[in-house]
């Protein structure tokens, strides 16, 4: 790679980041330094960012944080001998581009392509080692052909289906939303209040994978908060499915309950107003009240309906269910707090042991019967007793503990065919239909003779028409295009019409990480050899806001493809080994947003301070997984540090082989901090090193080389320049990360104050290598401390690492 040899131009004594950075970005690009190639002889490392949505506003410094962090990890792993795949693409379909295009009286494709040009320019400015030869764009036919192919694989295997169901409808976006896209009853995109509509829509059967999605979380190296969010969203509940006969009817109502031990205390039943059985069991005298109540409920969203603060409302159906344990009649009511989308749409109400049921029974004067007691005695209840306990007022089950009674009641009813052990999940199937233009067309046609027919794979992609009025109309704009909708049936050759809904943009992003392994393949979504080499992703970076959207959907698709034997890179189909949730950047106490007017553009900062200084501040601003407040003056300190580094490297180097303890310590600390994804403290250690080095006469060339490599993941342009100054003819990123020599490191002693009740009683010299328990035991052997603690009771020991040890006495 002769391009890397020293240039004819002399190195100036003054650090000029803009000139250096342009030079090295050009060299990296021209030499293809970062283009990934499969190499069976080398261990691979797939480093990935959640790809951006190319909005018109471009990137701000908050977006930079994730890209700089992932680039740091990718560079570090390359220096550790790994074969790196670090790609980039654009999540280009979706509502924001369509809405922006409508506002600008433009076309979504034109709007998106122009935004991508700007995004690509801005991401290149960061100076990452991204392999741009693998760039993908989800809105291009070459990509969404395979999104459609994915739909067909799920359809052929019973995992994609169409049904009529109550769905979330955004009146502003004029489209259906998945449950995960409704936040506090509002559209996540535009904050409009979401309504309910009965529509025939396409779904993916993610519920078939609920148990796998849940149990496989345990082994993932993911933040616990993200795993908890997914566990709660999947929402597994163990219990029983109980059948209730309806009095004077041949109808039965199934109810899922996690507390079969409370069944004798079930005094009434509540159905969702939409429950189909209502019209079959309701008394004629109640029809008018039921119809009026149903109309009222249609105007409510699910968040309001299930709010615990909301006053309970309901209407009596005039029908009764029979309690299968004690044969007592239970009045059947309708109430908005019961949803058809959860469980069976029916709830057995045990007011003595469920606060929601207690409030409902209190308002409508329904019976409250205590059947669980703390100590076997009945007491007057002012609120529901929701704990486990001992059964009372339950006939032959009296005296049993709740855990034992759950199984006993279920077993007894199961013998009579009235119950069975059951598991329920909060997770619902993924609604993927969208009534908008800018998305991947669903590859299905409808024939009067053959019915629902999938488009043959050799006819993909079904392309979006470009000459169409795509303004929202409450139904898909594609319906207005005869050239698109009118087609022939792939089965019989007769007249047929195309499906006019498009797919949720999250379908596009649910598999994009697979396409990066083989982005230009026209015959396969990706070859098995390349998938098996690169997958799964080793380190995935992104925000926690995607926990129950993209991350859940991507896991489902990967698992489905694995079970269908379309991929084979892991036994359980998990696509992302390690996940890192990046903290957000705030300005003036608020998350950066163009609408809030608190966005900081990187462009002018690069012009003034250079890319490496901005990279350094993004990494130094605070712990990478925590939100941080942007301080514009913070970049100045990083800029001065880089000037100091450049100045130190202007001095001539010695040829000594003696290892510098300061450098060895820096290698150890920086290595450990990068491994722990703590770039802020890694840079702090580098600053400490240079503060110490200014007291040294000269650096040896060996130490200078080690330091340059330590700097390179954080400040790659400066590191390349320093490396070239040392007359190397290849990029620094062909080098190996240095090992540290523990034996040559200085072990610094620390004087640790020993306190009793906050008062210093002695000072002890310790090594930084001592752990808390060792320090405590050493302190207890000090004569002054032994004497002061003699006969006293220590209730707490507080150790502030390297600062103080305090014994707190009773």
ChimeraX attribute file (.defattr): number of C-alpha atoms within 10 A of each C-alpha:
attribute: neighborCount
match mode: 1-to-1
recipient: residues
	/A:1	9
	/A:2	8
	/A:3	13
	/A:4	19
	/A:5	14
	/A:6	18
	/A:7	11
	/A:8	6
	/A:9	6
	/A:10	8
	/A:11	14
	/A:12	9
	/A:13	12
	/A:14	10
	/A:15	17
	/A:16	14
	/A:17	23
	/A:18	16
	/A:19	10
	/A:20	16
	/A:21	22
	/A:22	15
	/A:23	13
	/A:24	19
	/A:25	18
	/A:26	11
	/A:27	15
	/A:28	18
	/A:29	15
	/A:30	10
	/A:31	13
	/A:32	14
	/A:33	16
	/A:34	22
	/A:35	18
	/A:36	19
	/A:37	12
	/A:38	16
	/A:39	10
	/A:40	9
	/A:41	7
	/A:42	11
	/A:43	13
	/A:44	23
	/A:45	22
	/A:46	24
	/A:47	23
	/A:48	25
	/A:49	21
	/A:50	21
	/A:51	20
	/A:52	15
	/A:53	19
	/A:54	25
	/A:55	18
	/A:56	18
	/A:57	13
	/A:58	19
	/A:59	21
	/A:60	19
	/A:61	20
	/A:62	23
	/A:63	18
	/A:64	20
	/A:65	22
	/A:66	25
	/A:67	23
	/A:68	24
	/A:69	24
	/A:70	25
	/A:71	24
	/A:72	23
	/A:73	19
	/A:74	26
	/A:75	22
	/A:76	23
	/A:77	21
	/A:78	21
	/A:79	21
	/A:80	15
	/A:81	17
	/A:82	16
	/A:83	23
	/A:84	25
	/A:85	26
	/A:86	24
	/A:87	24
	/A:88	21
	/A:89	22
	/A:90	22
	/A:91	21
	/A:92	29
	/A:93	28
	/A:94	24
	/A:95	21
	/A:96	20
	/A:97	23
	/A:98	25
	/A:99	19
	/A:100	17
	/A:101	20
	/A:102	17
	/A:103	11
	/A:104	11
	/A:105	10
	/A:106	13
	/A:107	21
	/A:108	26
	/A:109	18
	/A:110	12
	/A:111	20
	/A:112	25
	/A:113	17
	/A:114	14
	/A:115	19
	/A:116	23
	/A:117	12
	/A:118	17
	/A:119	21
	/A:120	18
	/A:121	11
	/A:122	17
	/A:123	18
	/A:124	15
	/A:125	18
	/A:126	21
	/A:127	22
	/A:128	23
	/A:129	24
	/A:130	25
	/A:131	19
	/A:132	18
	/A:133	15
	/A:134	19
	/A:135	16
	/A:136	22
	/A:137	21
	/A:138	24
	/A:139	24
	/A:140	16
	/A:141	17
	/A:142	18
	/A:143	22
	/A:144	23
	/A:145	23
	/A:146	24
	/A:147	26
	/A:148	24
	/A:149	21
	/A:150	17
	/A:151	19
	/A:152	21
	/A:153	17
	/A:154	18
	/A:155	18
	/A:156	11
	/A:157	11
	/A:158	11
	/A:159	18
	/A:160	20
	/A:161	15
	/A:162	14
	/A:163	10
	/A:164	11
	/A:165	15
	/A:166	16
	/A:167	21
	/A:168	26
	/A:169	24
	/A:170	24
	/A:171	15
	/A:172	15
	/A:173	21
	/A:174	17
	/A:175	21
	/A:176	28
	/A:177	23
	/A:178	20
	/A:179	18
	/A:180	18
	/A:181	16
	/A:182	21
	/A:183	14
	/A:184	14
	/A:185	20
	/A:186	19
	/A:187	25
	/A:188	16
	/A:189	14
	/A:190	12
	/A:191	14
	/A:192	16
	/A:193	19
	/A:194	26
	/A:195	20
	/A:196	18
	/A:197	15
	/A:198	11
	/A:199	14
	/A:200	13
	/A:201	19
	/A:202	22
	/A:203	19
	/A:204	24
	/A:205	20
	/A:206	21
	/A:207	18
	/A:208	14
	/A:209	15
	/A:210	21
	/A:211	13
	/A:212	16
	/A:213	23
	/A:214	18
	/A:215	10
	/A:216	13
	/A:217	17
	/A:218	11
	/A:219	9
	/A:220	14
	/A:221	14
	/A:222	18
	/A:223	14
	/A:224	12
	/A:225	12
	/A:226	21
	/A:227	18
	/A:228	14
	/A:229	15
	/A:230	20
	/A:231	19
	/A:232	15
	/A:233	18
	/A:234	21
	/A:235	14
	/A:236	16
	/A:237	14
	/A:238	14
	/A:239	19
	/A:240	25
	/A:241	23
	/A:242	24
	/A:243	21
	/A:244	23
	/A:245	19
	/A:246	20
	/A:247	16
	/A:248	11
	/A:249	12
	/A:250	8
	/A:251	13
	/A:252	15
	/A:253	19
	/A:254	18
	/A:255	19
	/A:256	26
	/A:257	24
	/A:258	16
	/A:259	20
	/A:260	25
	/A:261	27
	/A:262	29
	/A:263	22
	/A:264	25
	/A:265	26
	/A:266	27
	/A:267	25
	/A:268	25
	/A:269	25
	/A:270	25
	/A:271	27
	/A:272	25
	/A:273	27
	/A:274	19
	/A:275	15
	/A:276	12
	/A:277	14
	/A:278	19
	/A:279	13
	/A:280	10
	/A:281	20
	/A:282	18
	/A:283	14
	/A:284	11
	/A:285	10
	/A:286	14
	/A:287	16
	/A:288	10
	/A:289	13
	/A:290	23
	/A:291	12
	/A:292	11
	/A:293	18
	/A:294	19
	/A:295	11
	/A:296	11
	/A:297	19
	/A:298	14
	/A:299	10
	/A:300	16
	/A:301	18
	/A:302	20
	/A:303	15
	/A:304	14
	/A:305	20
	/A:306	15
	/A:307	11
	/A:308	13
	/A:309	9
	/A:310	10
	/A:311	10
	/A:312	20
	/A:313	15
	/A:314	21
	/A:315	20
	/A:316	20
	/A:317	23
	/A:318	15
	/A:319	20
	/A:320	23
	/A:321	25
	/A:322	22
	/A:323	23
	/A:324	18
	/A:325	17
	/A:326	13
	/A:327	12
	/A:328	15
	/A:329	18
	/A:330	23
	/A:331	19
	/A:332	25
	/A:333	23
	/A:334	23
	/A:335	23
	/A:336	26
	/A:337	22
	/A:338	22
	/A:339	20
	/A:340	17
	/A:341	15
	/A:342	15
	/A:343	18
	/A:344	18
	/A:345	20
	/A:346	25
	/A:347	23
	/A:348	27
	/A:349	25
	/A:350	27
	/A:351	28
	/A:352	28
	/A:353	26
	/A:354	16
	/A:355	16
	/A:356	20
	/A:357	25
	/A:358	22
	/A:359	18
	/A:360	19
	/A:361	20
	/A:362	14
	/A:363	13
	/A:364	13
	/A:365	9
	/A:366	16
	/A:367	17
	/A:368	21
	/A:369	19
	/A:370	25
	/A:371	27
	/A:372	30
	/A:373	22
	/A:374	15
	/A:375	11
	/A:376	17
	/A:377	13
	/A:378	14
	/A:379	9
	/A:380	7
	/A:381	13
	/A:382	8
	/A:383	14
	/A:384	18
	/A:385	19
	/A:386	13
	/A:387	12
	/A:388	16
	/A:389	19
	/A:390	22
	/A:391	26
	/A:392	25
	/A:393	19
	/A:394	19
	/A:395	12
	/A:396	9
	/A:397	19
	/A:398	15
	/A:399	18
	/A:400	19
	/A:401	19
	/A:402	21
	/A:403	14
	/A:404	12
	/A:405	20
	/A:406	20
	/A:407	16
	/A:408	16
	/A:409	20
	/A:410	23
	/A:411	17
	/A:412	14
	/A:413	17
	/A:414	17
	/A:415	10
	/A:416	9
	/A:417	11
	/A:418	18
	/A:419	23
	/A:420	18
	/A:421	18
	/A:422	15
	/A:423	16
	/A:424	20
	/A:425	17
	/A:426	16
	/A:427	21
	/A:428	20
	/A:429	17
	/A:430	20
	/A:431	24
	/A:432	21
	/A:433	26
	/A:434	28
	/A:435	25
	/A:436	28
	/A:437	29
	/A:438	27
	/A:439	25
	/A:440	29
	/A:441	27
	/A:442	27
	/A:443	27
	/A:444	22
	/A:445	23
	/A:446	20
	/A:447	20
	/A:448	11
	/A:449	12
	/A:450	15
	/A:451	11
	/A:452	16
	/A:453	16
	/A:454	19
	/A:455	21
	/A:456	14
	/A:457	15
	/A:458	7
	/A:459	10
	/A:460	17
	/A:461	23
	/A:462	19
	/A:463	15
	/A:464	18
	/A:465	12
	/A:466	11
	/A:467	8
	/A:468	15
	/A:469	14
	/A:470	20
	/A:471	16
	/A:472	19
	/A:473	13
	/A:474	16
	/A:475	17
	/A:476	21
	/A:477	20
	/A:478	25
	/A:479	19
	/A:480	14
	/A:481	14
	/A:482	11
	/A:483	10
	/A:484	18
	/A:485	17
	/A:486	14
	/A:487	17
	/A:488	16
	/A:489	24
	/A:490	19
	/A:491	14
	/A:492	11
	/A:493	11
	/A:494	13
	/A:495	15
	/A:496	22
	/A:497	18
	/A:498	26
	/A:499	19
	/A:500	25
	/A:501	26
	/A:502	24
	/A:503	27
	/A:504	26
	/A:505	22
	/A:506	17
	/A:507	24
	/A:508	26
	/A:509	21
	/A:510	20
	/A:511	23
	/A:512	24
	/A:513	26
	/A:514	21
	/A:515	21
	/A:516	25
	/A:517	27
	/A:518	19
	/A:519	20
	/A:520	17
	/A:521	13
	/A:522	12
	/A:523	8
	/A:524	13
	/A:525	23
	/A:526	19
	/A:527	16
	/A:528	15
	/A:529	14
	/A:530	17
	/A:531	19
	/A:532	14
	/A:533	17
	/A:534	22
	/A:535	22
	/A:536	21
	/A:537	20
	/A:538	17
	/A:539	20
	/A:540	19
	/A:541	20
	/A:542	20
	/A:543	17
	/A:544	20
	/A:545	12
	/A:546	15
	/A:547	20
	/A:548	20
	/A:549	17
	/A:550	20
	/A:551	22
	/A:552	17
	/A:553	22
	/A:554	22
	/A:555	22
	/A:556	26
	/A:557	22
	/A:558	26
	/A:559	23
	/A:560	23
	/A:561	17
	/A:562	18
	/A:563	14
	/A:564	13
	/A:565	9
	/A:566	12
	/A:567	22
	/A:568	19
	/A:569	20
	/A:570	14
	/A:571	10
	/A:572	16
	/A:573	22
	/A:574	24
	/A:575	23
	/A:576	24
	/A:577	16
	/A:578	16
	/A:579	21
	/A:580	21
	/A:581	21
	/A:582	18
	/A:583	19
	/A:584	21
	/A:585	24
	/A:586	19
	/A:587	18
	/A:588	10
	/A:589	11
	/A:590	12
	/A:591	17
	/A:592	22
	/A:593	15
	/A:594	12
	/A:595	7
	/A:596	9
	/A:597	9
	/A:598	16
	/A:599	19
	/A:600	18
	/A:601	16
	/A:602	20
	/A:603	15
	/A:604	10
	/A:605	16
	/A:606	18
	/A:607	11
	/A:608	13
	/A:609	18
	/A:610	25
	/A:611	27
	/A:612	26
	/A:613	27
	/A:614	26
	/A:615	26
	/A:616	25
	/A:617	25
	/A:618	28
	/A:619	24
	/A:620	21
	/A:621	21
	/A:622	19
	/A:623	16
	/A:624	22
	/A:625	17
	/A:626	12
	/A:627	15
	/A:628	19
	/A:629	16
	/A:630	22
	/A:631	12
	/A:632	11
	/A:633	9
	/A:634	16
	/A:635	22
	/A:636	13
	/A:637	13
	/A:638	21
	/A:639	21
	/A:640	13
	/A:641	18
	/A:642	20
	/A:643	18
	/A:644	16
	/A:645	23
	/A:646	20
	/A:647	13
	/A:648	16
	/A:649	19
	/A:650	14
	/A:651	12
	/A:652	12
	/A:653	16
	/A:654	14
	/A:655	11
	/A:656	12
	/A:657	10
	/A:658	10
	/A:659	15
	/A:660	17
	/A:661	17
	/A:662	17
	/A:663	25
	/A:664	22
	/A:665	20
	/A:666	23
	/A:667	23
	/A:668	17
	/A:669	17
	/A:670	21
	/A:671	19
	/A:672	14
	/A:673	16
	/A:674	18
	/A:675	13
	/A:676	10
	/A:677	19
	/A:678	19
	/A:679	26
	/A:680	19
	/A:681	20
	/A:682	25
	/A:683	22
	/A:684	12
	/A:685	19
	/A:686	21
	/A:687	18
	/A:688	13
	/A:689	16
	/A:690	19
	/A:691	14
	/A:692	12
	/A:693	16
	/A:694	13
	/A:695	8
	/A:696	9
	/A:697	10
	/A:698	15
	/A:699	22
	/A:700	18
	/A:701	17
	/A:702	16
	/A:703	21
	/A:704	20
	/A:705	19
	/A:706	21
	/A:707	23
	/A:708	22
	/A:709	26
	/A:710	25
	/A:711	22
	/A:712	22
	/A:713	26
	/A:714	28
	/A:715	22
	/A:716	28
	/A:717	25
	/A:718	26
	/A:719	25
	/A:720	24
	/A:721	21
	/A:722	25
	/A:723	24
	/A:724	19
	/A:725	17
	/A:726	17
	/A:727	12
	/A:728	14
	/A:729	15
	/A:730	17
	/A:731	20
	/A:732	21
	/A:733	22
	/A:734	12
	/A:735	15
	/A:736	15
	/A:737	19
	/A:738	17
	/A:739	11
	/A:740	19
	/A:741	15
	/A:742	12
	/A:743	9
	/A:744	15
	/A:745	17
	/A:746	12
	/A:747	13
	/A:748	9
	/A:749	12
	/A:750	14
	/A:751	13
	/A:752	20
	/A:753	18
	/A:754	24
	/A:755	20
	/A:756	18
	/A:757	14
	/A:758	13
	/A:759	11
	/A:760	13
	/A:761	14
	/A:762	15
	/A:763	16
	/A:764	16
	/A:765	13
	/A:766	17
	/A:767	14
	/A:768	12
	/A:769	10
	/A:770	12
	/A:771	10
	/A:772	14
	/A:773	10
	/A:774	11
	/A:775	17
	/A:776	18
	/A:777	10
	/A:778	13
	/A:779	24
	/A:780	15
	/A:781	11
	/A:782	14
	/A:783	10
	/A:784	13
	/A:785	17
	/A:786	12
	/A:787	12
	/A:788	11
	/A:789	14
	/A:790	8
	/A:791	8
	/A:792	10
	/A:793	11
	/A:794	13
	/A:795	9
	/A:796	12
	/A:797	14
	/A:798	14
	/A:799	16
	/A:800	10
	/A:801	11
	/A:802	15
	/A:803	11
	/A:804	17
	/A:805	24
	/A:806	20
	/A:807	23
	/A:808	15
	/A:809	13
	/A:810	9
